[in-house]
Amino acid sequence: MERILLIILILMASPCFGQDFKAEVDAAYDFHPHKLSKKEQALKLPALDSLFEKVIADTATYLPQLRERLLSNDHLPYFYFDGAHLLMIISKRQADLKIAAEAFSKSNIKDLDPKVYVSLLSQLAQNNVNVTDAAVKILEDSTFSFFIPQHAMYFNQGYSLTYCLLPLNPNAYVDTLITIFQQTQDIQVQKSIITTLWFSYSCKGDTFLLSLNETNSLAKEVAFYAKRLLANDELDRNYKRKLKKMNANELEEMKQSALMRFSDEAIYDLDFVTKAKRKKSVCL
């Protein structure tokens, strides 16, 4: 009996065993969702569900292999999104969350549900995982947005990027955003970066935003947007009353609460917190 168990363990640890899981992943994730119709996508779901159930039912066997596959670079992009999501479901270890963040950065933004993607990255960021590389993929699609029926509003690219990055220390992403801004001519992408830099309120970010007024090659629309945001420090009456009673910890709690909600009210709260910080403190 002991010998049989030993043989099973050896087989499980062998390259062939891991190769079988790789083959299963490749067979299940042999497509790009954005190239398929809704009906064609639905036909792929049973194989994906089956793989999810298999991993969840035996994490002792398959969790190490899932990690290995996510760290590899030899699968089609959709696996890295779906597999990272699966890893987040079955493990809350910081090391695994970092693997998930890295895997998300290897996905194709066209394949993904925008709201789900933003939600997952925001969760990781709130757990102190640097999601910058995955978050800036949002900037690859200037039409990136999702509709929120309950609030009759579109959550645009700028808000999406802000929700992914705002839980992090600005030092984690400001340089990256500035570099992308300087390398693109896409007005929507530039405005989305301005939005995130304004909400993040860092000295380096503000210095960059102020410099945009002096850039001759910049579209007037973009320069005006940066100038308007920097000048936008007025609070409405209700928020003014709130501010008098709130300390720094309460402002941070309001920010964290807002980042867990997709709504116009949440955006208003974030706007208030940002303006309050700008009035109460020197940039970070």
JOPEUR-V590336 format. One record per residue. N is the residue number from 1. SS is DSSP state (H for helix, E for strand, - for the rest). PSI is psi as a letter, one per 20 degrees, with the letter a starting at -180 (999 if undefined). D_CENTER is the distance of its C-alpha to the mean C-alpha in whole Angstrom. Layout:
n->N ss->SS psi->PSI d_center->D_CENTER
n->N ss->SS psi->PSI d_center->D_CENTER
//
This chain:
n->1 ss->- psi->g d_center->49
n->2 ss->H psi->h d_center->47
n->3 ss->H psi->h d_center->48
n->4 ss->H psi->g d_center->46
n->5 ss->H psi->h d_center->43
n->6 ss->H psi->g d_center->43
n->7 ss->H psi->g d_center->43
n->8 ss->H psi->g d_center->40
n->9 ss->H psi->h d_center->38
n->10 ss->H psi->g d_center->39
n->11 ss->H psi->g d_center->38
n->12 ss->H psi->h d_center->34
n->13 ss->H psi->i d_center->34
n->14 ss->- psi->q d_center->35
n->15 ss->H psi->h d_center->33
n->16 ss->H psi->g d_center->35
n->17 ss->H psi->g d_center->33
n->18 ss->H psi->h d_center->30
n->19 ss->H psi->h d_center->30
n->20 ss->H psi->g d_center->31
n->21 ss->H psi->h d_center->27
n->22 ss->H psi->g d_center->26
n->23 ss->H psi->h d_center->29
n->24 ss->H psi->g d_center->27
n->25 ss->H psi->g d_center->24
n->26 ss->H psi->h d_center->25
n->27 ss->H psi->h d_center->27
n->28 ss->H psi->h d_center->24
n->29 ss->- psi->m d_center->22
n->30 ss->- psi->k d_center->24
n->31 ss->- psi->r d_center->23
n->32 ss->- psi->o d_center->20
n->33 ss->H psi->h d_center->19
n->34 ss->H psi->i d_center->19
n->35 ss->H psi->i d_center->23
n->36 ss->- psi->q d_center->24
n->37 ss->- psi->r d_center->25
n->38 ss->H psi->h d_center->24
n->39 ss->H psi->g d_center->27
n->40 ss->H psi->h d_center->27
n->41 ss->H psi->g d_center->23
n->42 ss->H psi->h d_center->25
n->43 ss->H psi->h d_center->28
n->44 ss->H psi->i d_center->25
n->45 ss->H psi->g d_center->24
n->46 ss->H psi->g d_center->27
n->47 ss->H psi->h d_center->26
n->48 ss->H psi->g d_center->22
n->49 ss->H psi->g d_center->23
n->50 ss->H psi->g d_center->26
n->51 ss->H psi->g d_center->24
n->52 ss->H psi->g d_center->22
n->53 ss->H psi->h d_center->25
n->54 ss->H psi->g d_center->27
n->55 ss->H psi->g d_center->24
n->56 ss->H psi->h d_center->24
n->57 ss->H psi->h d_center->28
n->58 ss->- psi->m d_center->28
n->59 ss->H psi->h d_center->25
n->60 ss->H psi->h d_center->28
n->61 ss->H psi->g d_center->29
n->62 ss->H psi->i d_center->26
n->63 ss->H psi->g d_center->23
n->64 ss->H psi->h d_center->24
n->65 ss->H psi->h d_center->24
n->66 ss->H psi->g d_center->21
n->67 ss->H psi->g d_center->19
n->68 ss->H psi->g d_center->22
n->69 ss->H psi->h d_center->21
n->70 ss->H psi->h d_center->17
n->71 ss->H psi->i d_center->18
n->72 ss->- psi->r d_center->20
n->73 ss->- psi->k d_center->20
n->74 ss->- psi->k d_center->22
n->75 ss->- psi->r d_center->21
n->76 ss->- psi->q d_center->20
n->77 ss->H psi->h d_center->16
n->78 ss->H psi->h d_center->15
n->79 ss->H psi->h d_center->17
n->80 ss->H psi->h d_center->14
n->81 ss->H psi->g d_center->11
n->82 ss->H psi->h d_center->14
n->83 ss->H psi->h d_center->15
n->84 ss->H psi->h d_center->12
n->85 ss->H psi->g d_center->12
n->86 ss->H psi->g d_center->16
n->87 ss->H psi->h d_center->15
n->88 ss->H psi->h d_center->13
n->89 ss->H psi->g d_center->16
n->90 ss->H psi->i d_center->19
n->91 ss->- psi->p d_center->18
n->92 ss->- psi->j d_center->17
n->93 ss->- psi->p d_center->18
n->94 ss->H psi->h d_center->16
n->95 ss->H psi->h d_center->17
n->96 ss->H psi->h d_center->16
n->97 ss->H psi->h d_center->12
n->98 ss->H psi->h d_center->12
n->99 ss->H psi->g d_center->14
n->100 ss->H psi->g d_center->11
n->101 ss->H psi->g d_center->8
n->102 ss->H psi->g d_center->11
n->103 ss->H psi->g d_center->12
n->104 ss->H psi->h d_center->8
n->105 ss->- psi->i d_center->9
n->106 ss->- psi->j d_center->12
n->107 ss->- psi->r d_center->12
n->108 ss->- psi->o d_center->13
n->109 ss->H psi->h d_center->11
n->110 ss->H psi->h d_center->14
n->111 ss->H psi->i d_center->14
n->112 ss->- psi->q d_center->12
n->113 ss->- psi->o d_center->12
n->114 ss->H psi->g d_center->9
n->115 ss->H psi->g d_center->10
n->116 ss->H psi->g d_center->9
n->117 ss->H psi->g d_center->6
n->118 ss->H psi->g d_center->5
n->119 ss->H psi->g d_center->7
n->120 ss->H psi->g d_center->6
n->121 ss->H psi->h d_center->3
n->122 ss->H psi->g d_center->5
n->123 ss->H psi->g d_center->8
n->124 ss->H psi->g d_center->8
n->125 ss->H psi->h d_center->8
n->126 ss->H psi->i d_center->11
n->127 ss->- psi->k d_center->12
n->128 ss->- psi->k d_center->12
n->129 ss->- psi->p d_center->10
n->130 ss->- psi->o d_center->9
n->131 ss->- psi->j d_center->6
n->132 ss->H psi->g d_center->8
n->133 ss->H psi->h d_center->9
n->134 ss->H psi->h d_center->6
n->135 ss->H psi->g d_center->4
n->136 ss->H psi->i d_center->8
n->137 ss->H psi->h d_center->9
n->138 ss->H psi->h d_center->8
n->139 ss->H psi->i d_center->11
n->140 ss->H psi->i d_center->13
n->141 ss->- psi->o d_center->14
n->142 ss->- psi->i d_center->15
n->143 ss->- psi->j d_center->16
n->144 ss->- psi->p d_center->12
n->145 ss->- psi->r d_center->13
n->146 ss->E psi->q d_center->14
n->147 ss->E psi->p d_center->17
n->148 ss->E psi->n d_center->18
n->149 ss->H psi->h d_center->21
n->150 ss->H psi->h d_center->22
n->151 ss->H psi->j d_center->22
n->152 ss->- psi->l d_center->23
n->153 ss->E psi->q d_center->20
n->154 ss->E psi->p d_center->17
n->155 ss->E psi->o d_center->14
n->156 ss->- psi->a d_center->14
n->157 ss->H psi->g d_center->11
n->158 ss->H psi->g d_center->12
n->159 ss->H psi->h d_center->11
n->160 ss->H psi->g d_center->8
n->161 ss->H psi->g d_center->7
n->162 ss->H psi->g d_center->9
n->163 ss->H psi->h d_center->8
n->164 ss->H psi->h d_center->4
n->165 ss->H psi->h d_center->7
n->166 ss->- psi->h d_center->10
n->167 ss->- psi->i d_center->11
n->168 ss->- psi->r d_center->11
n->169 ss->- psi->p d_center->15
n->170 ss->H psi->h d_center->15
n->171 ss->H psi->h d_center->17
n->172 ss->H psi->h d_center->13
n->173 ss->- psi->i d_center->12
n->174 ss->H psi->g d_center->15
n->175 ss->H psi->g d_center->17
n->176 ss->H psi->g d_center->15
n->177 ss->H psi->g d_center->14
n->178 ss->H psi->g d_center->18
n->179 ss->H psi->g d_center->19
n->180 ss->H psi->g d_center->16
n->181 ss->H psi->g d_center->18
n->182 ss->H psi->i d_center->22
n->183 ss->H psi->i d_center->21
n->184 ss->- psi->q d_center->20
n->185 ss->- psi->j d_center->23
n->186 ss->- psi->o d_center->20
n->187 ss->H psi->g d_center->21
n->188 ss->H psi->g d_center->18
n->189 ss->H psi->g d_center->16
n->190 ss->H psi->g d_center->18
n->191 ss->H psi->h d_center->18
n->192 ss->H psi->g d_center->14
n->193 ss->H psi->g d_center->14
n->194 ss->H psi->g d_center->17
n->195 ss->H psi->g d_center->16
n->196 ss->H psi->g d_center->13
n->197 ss->H psi->h d_center->16
n->198 ss->H psi->g d_center->18
n->199 ss->H psi->h d_center->16
n->200 ss->H psi->h d_center->15
n->201 ss->- psi->m d_center->19
n->202 ss->- psi->q d_center->20
n->203 ss->H psi->g d_center->23
n->204 ss->H psi->g d_center->22
n->205 ss->H psi->g d_center->20
n->206 ss->H psi->h d_center->23
n->207 ss->H psi->g d_center->25
n->208 ss->H psi->g d_center->23
n->209 ss->H psi->g d_center->23
n->210 ss->H psi->h d_center->27
n->211 ss->H psi->i d_center->27
n->212 ss->H psi->h d_center->26
n->213 ss->H psi->i d_center->29
n->214 ss->H psi->j d_center->31
n->215 ss->- psi->o d_center->30
n->216 ss->- psi->h d_center->32
n->217 ss->- psi->i d_center->30
n->218 ss->- psi->q d_center->27
n->219 ss->- psi->p d_center->28
n->220 ss->H psi->h d_center->29
n->221 ss->H psi->g d_center->27
n->222 ss->H psi->g d_center->24
n->223 ss->H psi->g d_center->26
n->224 ss->H psi->h d_center->27
n->225 ss->H psi->g d_center->24
n->226 ss->H psi->g d_center->23
n->227 ss->H psi->g d_center->27
n->228 ss->H psi->g d_center->26
n->229 ss->H psi->g d_center->23
n->230 ss->H psi->h d_center->25
n->231 ss->H psi->i d_center->28
n->232 ss->- psi->n d_center->27
n->233 ss->- psi->j d_center->28
n->234 ss->- psi->p d_center->30
n->235 ss->- psi->q d_center->29
n->236 ss->- psi->r d_center->31
n->237 ss->H psi->g d_center->33
n->238 ss->H psi->g d_center->32
n->239 ss->H psi->h d_center->29
n->240 ss->H psi->g d_center->32
n->241 ss->H psi->h d_center->33
n->242 ss->H psi->g d_center->30
n->243 ss->H psi->h d_center->30
n->244 ss->H psi->h d_center->33
n->245 ss->H psi->i d_center->33
n->246 ss->- psi->q d_center->29
n->247 ss->- psi->a d_center->29
n->248 ss->H psi->h d_center->26
n->249 ss->H psi->h d_center->25
n->250 ss->H psi->h d_center->25
n->251 ss->H psi->g d_center->23
n->252 ss->H psi->h d_center->20
n->253 ss->H psi->h d_center->20
n->254 ss->H psi->g d_center->20
n->255 ss->H psi->g d_center->17
n->256 ss->H psi->h d_center->15
n->257 ss->H psi->g d_center->17
n->258 ss->H psi->h d_center->16
n->259 ss->- psi->i d_center->12
n->260 ss->- psi->j d_center->13
n->261 ss->- psi->p d_center->15
n->262 ss->- psi->n d_center->14
n->263 ss->- psi->r d_center->17
n->264 ss->H psi->h d_center->19
n->265 ss->H psi->h d_center->21
n->266 ss->H psi->g d_center->17
n->267 ss->H psi->g d_center->17
n->268 ss->H psi->g d_center->21
n->269 ss->H psi->g d_center->20
n->270 ss->H psi->h d_center->17
n->271 ss->H psi->g d_center->20
n->272 ss->H psi->g d_center->23
n->273 ss->H psi->g d_center->21
n->274 ss->H psi->g d_center->20
n->275 ss->H psi->h d_center->24
n->276 ss->H psi->g d_center->25
n->277 ss->H psi->h d_center->24
n->278 ss->H psi->h d_center->25
n->279 ss->H psi->h d_center->29
n->280 ss->H psi->h d_center->29
n->281 ss->- psi->r d_center->28
n->282 ss->- psi->q d_center->27
n->283 ss->- psi->q d_center->24
n->284 ss->- psi->999 d_center->22
//
